[in-house]
């Protein structure tokens, strides 16, 4: 999540290493659901999700998804 310009220099410095948790909206579960809905396959094959929200000078979303690949037809 982007570092707010209104934060103090001290607080901004803490956020530079991407370990300062972002605990405001948007909710992480809603963010994860949005990206999962964008996948071109049925999300029933997903068995593990790792998502985190933190302040960063480089804004982005990081979600790691593990997919069960027993049946290749499930990924189409």
N, C-alpha and C positions, 0 to 999 in steps of 0.2 A: 504494500500500500504506500502511496506517496507520503513523504514527510511533510506535515503541514507547515506552511511558511510562518504561521503565527506562533509556533512553539519557540521556546527560549533556545539560545545557542547551546546551553548545557544539555537540554533534552534532545536537541537535534544531533549532538555529538554521540549520545548514547544509541541513537537509532542508525548510525552509519554502518555498524557491523552486522546488520540484519538479524539480530537476536531479540530485539525489543518487540514483544507481542502486540499485535493490533487487536484490541478488544472492543472496538466500536462496530457499528454497522458498516458494511453489510455483513450479515451472519455467514460464517464459514460454511454451514450446511447448505444454505441457499446458493452460495457460490458454487459449491461442489455439484449440487443437483443441476444447476444450469449447464455446466460443462459436460456432465454425464449425459444430459439430454442431447447434446450436440454430436455424440458418437454415432457412427453410421450402423451400429449393431445393437441388439437387444442387451440392456444392461443386466440381464439375469446372469450373464457369464462373468460378471465382476464379483470377485470374492474379497478384495481388499482395497481400501482407499487410504491414502495418506495425504492429508491437506494441512497446510499451515498458513497463517496470516501474520505478517510482520511488516514493520515499517522498513522502507528501503529507499536508497537514493535512485534505484532502478526499479520502477514500478512494473509488477508482473504478477501472474497467478501461477503457483506451483501446486500441481495435484499429481500424485503418483497413483496409478491404477494398475492392479494386477488382475489379469483375465485368465479364466480357465479355458484352455484350448483343446479339450478332449474331442470336441466335435467342431471341425472347421466350418460347418454350415452355420453355426451359431454366430459367427463373426461376419456374416454377410447381410 
